[in-house]
Amino acid sequence: MQMTISAVLRYVTDFAGIYRKWKVSGDCRNAPRVGRPTKLVDRDRRVLTREFRKNRTQPMALIREEFQQASWSIVSMNTIRKEAHLHGFHGRAAAHKPLITKSNRAARLMWCKAHRNWTVDQ
């Protein structure tokens, strides 16, 4: 008598498992995972997002201090950093832009106006 591997191991396909769960409970969503609940609630997340948007170049330590004053909850730097990354804020350096003085700006504008009618061959 030959048996298949799935019969020997009592392996159930993904679909069959989901179907069985649906028949038993009427729902096929995964159960909530165990573990420590998050420190931040939705309101804290909104406050943090507002702090991130206020000044994007501000260090995380200052954001943490302002958040703790605004929400009266103490959180670690890692919590702040993780939440920033979840909302799309990352610690990236700003692009360096050349300093253009008023006189240089005026000179550039004059040059552009003088050469407005140039062609590609010139």
VOPAGU-2260 file (C-alpha; in pm, 1 decimal, decimal comma):
REM VOPAGU-2260
SITE   aa  ch    i         X         Y         Z
SITE  MET   A    0       0,0       0,0       0,0
SITE  GLN   A    1     156,8     322,1    -115,7
SITE  MET   A    2      77,2     658,0      39,9
SITE  THR   A    3     162,0    1002,9     -84,9
SITE  ILE   A    4     400,9    1224,4     104,8
SITE  SER   A    5     120,7    1464,4     197,2
SITE  ALA   A    6     -87,3    1177,6     335,6
SITE  VAL   A    7     203,2    1048,7     545,6
SITE  LEU   A    8     289,7    1393,1     680,5
SITE  ARG   A    9     -75,8    1496,1     704,3
SITE  TYR   A   10      19,3    1807,0     506,7
SITE  VAL   A   11    -270,7    2035,8     418,4
SITE  THR   A   12    -250,7    2281,9     131,0
SITE  ASP   A   13    -284,4    2652,4     200,1
SITE  PHE   A   14    -626,8    2669,4      42,2
SITE  ALA   A   15    -757,9    2373,2     238,2
SITE  GLY   A   16    -636,6    2526,6     565,6
SITE  ILE   A   17    -799,2    2860,1     490,4
SITE  TYR   A   18   -1121,2    2687,3     384,9
SITE  ARG   A   19   -1130,2    2481,5     703,7
SITE  LYS   A   20   -1072,4    2794,3     914,5
SITE  TRP   A   21   -1356,8    2969,5     732,3
SITE  LYS   A   22   -1595,0    2676,1     785,8
SITE  VAL   A   23   -1517,1    2660,7    1158,0
SITE  SER   A   24   -1509,8    3029,4    1248,1
SITE  GLY   A   25   -1677,9    3203,1     954,4
SITE  ASP   A   26   -1369,6    3421,1     910,3
SITE  CYS   A   27   -1040,7    3354,9     735,3
SITE  ARG   A   28    -834,0    3642,4     876,1
SITE  ASN   A   29    -527,2    3567,3    1082,9
SITE  ALA   A   30    -564,8    3588,5    1458,4
SITE  PRO   A   31    -386,9    3876,5    1634,2
SITE  ARG   A   32     -31,7    3792,7    1724,5
SITE  VAL   A   33      89,1    3767,7    2079,0
SITE  GLY   A   34     351,0    4002,1    2215,9
SITE  ARG   A   35     397,9    4332,7    2380,5
SITE  PRO   A   36     152,7    4599,0    2264,9
SITE  THR   A   37     290,4    4911,1    2102,7
SITE  LYS   A   38     360,6    5210,6    2322,5
SITE  LEU   A   39     208,0    5460,8    2080,1
SITE  VAL   A   40    -162,2    5501,8    2020,2
SITE  ASP   A   41    -314,0    5659,7    1708,2
SITE  ARG   A   42    -319,3    6006,1    1863,0
SITE  ASP   A   43      51,9    5980,2    1950,5
SITE  ARG   A   44     126,0    5877,3    1592,8
SITE  ARG   A   45     -55,5    6183,5    1461,2
SITE  VAL   A   46     135,3    6409,9    1701,9
SITE  LEU   A   47     463,5    6254,2    1591,1
SITE  THR   A   48     381,9    6296,1    1223,6
SITE  ARG   A   49     302,0    6661,7    1287,8
SITE  GLU   A   50     638,6    6703,6    1464,7
SITE  PHE   A   51     820,9    6538,1    1173,0
SITE  ARG   A   52     657,9    6767,4     920,2
SITE  LYS   A   53     719,7    7084,8    1122,9
SITE  ASN   A   54    1094,3    7080,4    1067,4
SITE  ARG   A   55    1233,2    6801,0     854,4
SITE  THR   A   56    1595,2    6882,1     937,9
SITE  GLN   A   57    1544,7    6867,2    1313,6
SITE  PRO   A   58    1741,5    6599,2    1503,7
SITE  MET   A   59    1550,2    6303,2    1643,5
SITE  ALA   A   60    1646,3    6398,8    1999,4
SITE  LEU   A   61    1466,2    6734,2    1968,3
SITE  ILE   A   62    1165,3    6570,5    1804,9
SITE  ARG   A   63    1153,5    6325,6    2094,8
SITE  GLU   A   64    1162,6    6606,8    2353,0
SITE  GLU   A   65     887,3    6802,4    2178,4
SITE  PHE   A   66     677,2    6487,5    2143,1
SITE  GLN   A   67     712,8    6404,5    2511,2
SITE  GLN   A   68     607,4    6756,4    2608,1
SITE  ALA   A   69     309,0    6744,5    2372,7
SITE  SER   A   70     183,1    6395,5    2457,2
SITE  TRP   A   71     299,3    6333,5    2815,5
SITE  SER   A   72     427,4    5986,6    2721,4
SITE  ILE   A   73     790,2    5876,6    2747,3
SITE  VAL   A   74     922,7    5681,7    2450,0
SITE  SER   A   75    1268,5    5572,9    2339,6
SITE  MET   A   76    1466,2    5706,1    2045,3
SITE  ASN   A   77    1419,6    5373,6    1866,2
SITE  THR   A   78    1041,8    5407,9    1889,3
SITE  ILE   A   79    1060,5    5758,7    1742,5
SITE  ARG   A   80    1295,2    5643,6    1466,1
SITE  LYS   A   81    1080,0    5342,0    1374,1
SITE  GLU   A   82     769,1    5555,8    1360,2
SITE  ALA   A   83     949,0    5811,1    1141,3
SITE  HIS   A   84    1048,0    5537,7     897,5
SITE  LEU   A   85     693,5    5400,4     890,5
SITE  HIS   A   86     566,7    5744,1     786,0
SITE  GLY   A   87     833,8    5786,3     517,6
SITE  PHE   A   88    1074,6    6015,9     701,3
SITE  HIS   A   89    1437,6    5910,5     673,3
SITE  GLY   A   90    1762,4    6074,0     781,6
SITE  ARG   A   91    1897,1    6191,9     450,7
SITE  ALA   A   92    2135,1    6478,9     388,8
SITE  ALA   A   93    2002,8    6776,0     194,6
SITE  ALA   A   94    2150,5    6851,7    -146,4
SITE  HIS   A   95    2415,9    7123,4    -151,4
SITE  LYS   A   96    2301,8    7423,6    -349,9
SITE  PRO   A   97    2539,3    7687,6    -482,8
SITE  LEU   A   98    2526,8    8025,8    -312,4
SITE  ILE   A   99    2397,1    8282,3    -559,2
SITE  THR   A  100    2435,3    8641,0    -447,1
SITE  LYS   A  101    2207,1    8921,2    -563,4
SITE  SER   A  102    2476,7    9063,3    -789,9
SITE  ASN   A  103    2546,7    8720,1    -940,6
SITE  ARG   A  104    2174,4    8665,8    -996,7
SITE  ALA   A  105    2147,1    9000,5   -1175,7
SITE  ALA   A  106    2453,7    8923,9   -1389,9
SITE  ARG   A  107    2312,7    8583,4   -1487,4
SITE  LEU   A  108    1979,9    8740,4   -1582,9
SITE  MET   A  109    2155,7    9002,5   -1798,2
SITE  TRP   A  110    2359,6    8729,8   -1971,1
SITE  CYS   A  111    2044,5    8527,1   -2040,4
SITE  LYS   A  112    1864,5    8828,2   -2185,6
SITE  ALA   A  113    2164,9    8912,9   -2402,5
SITE  HIS   A  114    2185,1    8559,2   -2540,3
SITE  ARG   A  115    1812,3    8494,1   -2569,7
SITE  ASN   A  116    1815,0    8474,2   -2951,6
SITE  TRP   A  117    2113,2    8242,2   -2983,2
SITE  THR   A  118    2077,0    7926,9   -3186,6
SITE  VAL   A  119    2229,0    7584,9   -3124,6
SITE  ASP   A  120    2502,2    7648,9   -3385,3
SITE  GLN   A  121    2627,9    7960,2   -3210,2
